[in-house]
């Protein structure tokens, strides 16, 4: 019978096996499992690196910055906004333009006042919603949304510009009558997210840091804006799902 191995040999042997197992687990995690998770994530979530950052006016002037993305079908988006107390904006016509001028003159709120057209992907907004401010017809919350060609977890991806109108004045760049926006677009982005959350329409919320490498600028009306650079990605509850 051979003599038992000395304690020091057994300890070294045990630590050698622990080291081999640890290196094997690390290699499996770092080179197989984590890359697989990232590949799966990339397939499930839309890539925003090639997305535009600014809208354009009809004259091609840089417009309002984009600051929010919604994931959901047309019905999901409309239901979420209406549940949160937002109203679809009327298209701009001669009648609607006269109406907003009269409402402004007599300080009457208009839940569905028209919004001017901005352009992205070569077309005007697909949806425009607004939320009036009680007793202040010149001021309102509003968001323009464009449906993209991207998908996120097999659901359509929308991208939008959510801003706050502070008053009706002449454009600083064209001299046209227009609404001026508040400079802090992050406040308005967070306001809409909070409305969605109160209405229980948010399934998940993600943030894309440094979406805006330029943190300040001016829109087509000459209004200054500022941002922390983040894009909010709001995954909406599926239409028909219980809040």
C-alpha positions as CSV (number, residue, x, y, z in Angstrom):
1,X,0.0,0.0,0.0
2,X,1.4,3.3,-1.0
3,X,1.7,6.0,1.6
4,X,-1.0,8.8,1.5
5,X,-0.1,11.9,-0.3
6,X,1.2,14.7,1.9
7,X,-1.3,17.5,2.8
8,X,0.7,20.1,0.7
9,X,0.4,17.9,-2.4
10,X,-3.3,17.4,-2.0
11,X,-3.8,21.1,-1.5
12,X,-1.8,21.9,-4.6
13,X,-3.7,19.3,-6.6
14,X,-7.1,20.7,-5.4
15,X,-6.1,24.3,-6.2
16,X,-4.9,23.2,-9.7
17,X,-8.4,21.7,-10.4
18,X,-10.1,24.8,-9.0
19,X,-7.9,26.9,-11.3
20,X,-8.7,24.8,-14.3
21,X,-12.4,24.9,-13.6
22,X,-12.4,28.6,-13.0
23,X,-10.5,29.3,-16.3
24,X,-12.9,27.0,-18.1
25,X,-16.0,28.8,-16.6
26,X,-14.5,32.1,-17.5
27,X,-13.8,31.1,-21.1
28,X,-17.2,29.6,-21.5
29,X,-18.9,32.8,-20.1
30,X,-16.7,35.3,-21.9
31,X,-16.4,33.7,-25.3
32,X,-19.7,31.8,-25.6
33,X,-22.4,32.8,-23.3
34,X,-22.0,36.6,-23.1
35,X,-21.5,37.0,-26.9
36,X,-24.6,34.8,-27.4
37,X,-26.6,37.1,-25.1
38,X,-25.5,40.2,-26.9
39,X,-26.3,38.7,-30.3
40,X,-29.7,37.8,-29.0
41,X,-30.2,41.3,-27.6
42,X,-29.1,42.9,-30.9
43,X,-31.6,40.8,-32.8
44,X,-34.4,41.7,-30.3
45,X,-33.7,45.4,-29.9
46,X,-33.6,48.0,-32.6
47,X,-30.3,49.7,-33.5
48,X,-30.5,53.5,-33.3
49,X,-27.0,54.4,-34.3
50,X,-28.1,55.2,-37.9
51,X,-31.2,57.1,-36.8
52,X,-31.5,60.8,-37.6
53,X,-31.2,63.2,-34.6
54,X,-33.2,66.2,-35.9
55,X,-36.3,66.8,-37.9
56,X,-36.5,69.2,-40.8
57,X,-38.9,72.0,-41.7
58,X,-40.5,72.1,-45.2
59,X,-37.7,74.4,-46.2
60,X,-35.0,71.9,-45.2
61,X,-34.0,73.9,-42.1
62,X,-33.2,71.8,-39.0
63,X,-36.3,71.5,-36.9
64,X,-37.1,70.1,-33.4
65,X,-34.7,67.5,-32.0
66,X,-35.8,63.9,-31.5
67,X,-36.0,62.8,-27.9
68,X,-38.3,59.8,-27.6
69,X,-39.0,56.4,-29.2
70,X,-42.1,54.2,-28.8
71,X,-42.3,50.5,-29.4
72,X,-45.8,49.3,-30.4
73,X,-48.3,49.0,-33.1
74,X,-50.4,52.0,-34.4
75,X,-53.1,50.9,-32.1
76,X,-50.7,50.6,-29.1
77,X,-49.4,54.2,-29.7
78,X,-52.8,55.8,-30.2
79,X,-54.3,54.0,-27.2
80,X,-51.4,54.9,-24.9
81,X,-51.6,58.6,-25.8
82,X,-55.3,58.8,-25.5
83,X,-55.2,56.9,-22.2
84,X,-52.6,59.4,-21.0
85,X,-54.9,62.4,-21.8
86,X,-53.4,63.4,-25.1
87,X,-55.5,64.4,-28.1
88,X,-54.8,64.0,-31.9
89,X,-53.9,67.3,-33.5
90,X,-55.9,68.5,-36.5
91,X,-54.2,68.9,-39.8
92,X,-53.3,72.4,-40.8
93,X,-56.0,73.9,-43.0
94,X,-57.3,77.4,-43.5
95,X,-60.2,76.7,-41.2
96,X,-58.0,75.3,-38.4
97,X,-55.5,78.2,-38.8
98,X,-58.3,80.7,-38.3
99,X,-59.7,78.8,-35.4
100,X,-56.4,78.7,-33.5
101,X,-55.9,82.5,-34.2
102,X,-59.4,83.2,-32.8
103,X,-58.9,80.8,-29.8
104,X,-55.6,82.6,-29.0
105,X,-57.1,86.0,-29.3
106,X,-60.0,85.1,-26.9
107,X,-57.8,82.8,-24.7
108,X,-59.9,79.7,-25.5
109,X,-58.2,76.3,-25.1
110,X,-58.3,74.0,-28.1
111,X,-57.7,70.3,-27.4
112,X,-57.0,69.5,-31.1
113,X,-55.3,72.6,-32.4
114,X,-53.1,71.9,-35.5
115,X,-49.4,71.5,-35.4
116,X,-47.0,72.6,-38.2
117,X,-45.5,69.9,-40.3
118,X,-42.0,68.7,-39.7
119,X,-40.2,66.1,-41.9
120,X,-38.2,63.0,-41.2
121,X,-37.4,60.1,-43.7
122,X,-38.7,62.4,-46.4
123,X,-42.2,62.7,-45.1
124,X,-44.2,64.7,-42.5
125,X,-45.1,63.2,-39.2
126,X,-47.3,60.1,-39.2
127,X,-49.0,61.0,-35.9
128,X,-49.3,64.3,-33.9
129,X,-50.8,64.5,-30.5
130,X,-51.0,67.3,-28.0
131,X,-52.1,68.0,-24.4
132,X,-53.6,71.4,-23.6
133,X,-52.6,73.5,-20.7
134,X,-55.7,74.8,-18.8
135,X,-56.4,78.4,-19.3
136,X,-53.4,79.0,-21.5
137,X,-54.3,78.4,-25.2
138,X,-50.9,79.7,-26.4
139,X,-49.1,76.9,-24.5
140,X,-49.4,73.1,-24.9
141,X,-47.5,69.9,-24.8
142,X,-47.2,68.2,-28.2
143,X,-45.4,65.3,-29.8
144,X,-44.8,64.4,-33.5
145,X,-44.2,60.7,-34.3
146,X,-42.8,58.9,-37.3
147,X,-43.0,55.2,-37.8
148,X,-39.6,53.8,-38.7
149,X,-38.6,50.7,-40.7
150,X,-37.1,49.2,-37.5
151,X,-38.6,46.6,-35.3
152,X,-38.0,45.8,-31.6
153,X,-39.0,42.4,-30.4
154,X,-41.1,42.1,-33.6
155,X,-43.0,45.3,-32.8
156,X,-42.9,48.5,-34.8
157,X,-40.5,51.3,-33.7
158,X,-41.6,54.9,-33.7
159,X,-39.3,58.0,-33.1
160,X,-40.6,61.4,-32.1
161,X,-40.0,65.0,-31.1
162,X,-41.7,65.9,-27.9
163,X,-41.7,69.6,-27.1
164,X,-43.6,72.2,-25.1
165,X,-45.1,75.3,-26.9
166,X,-44.5,78.4,-24.9
167,X,-46.4,80.9,-27.1
168,X,-47.4,82.1,-30.6
169,X,-44.9,84.5,-32.2
170,X,-43.0,85.2,-35.4
171,X,-40.3,82.8,-36.4
172,X,-36.8,84.2,-35.7
173,X,-35.6,82.5,-39.0
174,X,-38.4,82.9,-41.5
175,X,-40.7,85.6,-40.0
176,X,-43.7,83.2,-40.2
177,X,-46.3,82.9,-37.4
178,X,-45.4,79.8,-35.3
179,X,-45.3,78.3,-31.9
180,X,-42.1,78.7,-30.0
181,X,-40.8,75.8,-27.9
182,X,-39.4,75.6,-24.4
183,X,-35.6,75.1,-24.4
184,X,-35.4,72.1,-22.0
185,X,-36.7,69.2,-24.2
186,X,-35.7,66.6,-21.5
187,X,-38.4,68.0,-19.2
188,X,-41.1,67.5,-21.9
189,X,-39.7,64.0,-22.7
190,X,-40.0,63.0,-19.0
191,X,-43.5,64.6,-18.8
192,X,-44.8,62.3,-21.5
193,X,-43.2,59.2,-20.0
194,X,-44.8,60.1,-16.6
195,X,-48.2,60.4,-18.3
196,X,-47.7,57.0,-19.9
197,X,-46.7,55.5,-16.5
198,X,-49.7,57.0,-14.7
199,X,-51.9,55.5,-17.4
200,X,-50.2,52.1,-16.9
201,X,-49.2,51.9,-20.6
202,X,-45.4,51.3,-20.1
203,X,-44.2,47.7,-20.4
204,X,-40.5,48.6,-20.3
205,X,-38.3,51.8,-20.3
206,X,-34.8,51.9,-21.7
207,X,-32.4,54.8,-22.3
208,X,-29.8,55.3,-25.1
209,X,-27.0,57.5,-23.8
210,X,-25.3,60.0,-26.1
211,X,-28.0,59.8,-28.7
212,X,-27.4,63.5,-29.2
213,X,-23.6,64.2,-29.4
214,X,-24.5,67.9,-29.7
215,X,-26.3,68.9,-26.5
216,X,-27.6,72.3,-27.6
217,X,-28.9,73.8,-30.8
218,X,-31.7,75.9,-32.4
219,X,-34.8,74.6,-34.2
220,X,-36.3,75.9,-37.5
221,X,-38.0,78.8,-35.6
222,X,-34.7,79.9,-34.1
223,X,-35.7,78.6,-30.6
224,X,-32.8,77.3,-28.5
225,X,-32.9,73.8,-27.1
226,X,-30.8,71.8,-24.7
227,X,-30.7,68.1,-23.7
228,X,-28.8,65.6,-21.7
229,X,-28.3,63.7,-24.9
230,X,-30.4,60.6,-24.0
231,X,-33.1,59.0,-26.1
232,X,-35.9,57.4,-24.1
233,X,-37.2,54.1,-25.6
234,X,-40.7,53.4,-24.2
235,X,-42.0,49.8,-24.8
236,X,-45.8,50.2,-24.7
237,X,-48.2,47.7,-23.4
238,X,-49.7,45.5,-26.1
239,X,-53.1,46.7,-27.3
240,X,-55.8,44.8,-25.5
241,X,-53.6,43.9,-22.6
242,X,-54.9,44.7,-19.2
243,X,-53.1,47.6,-17.5
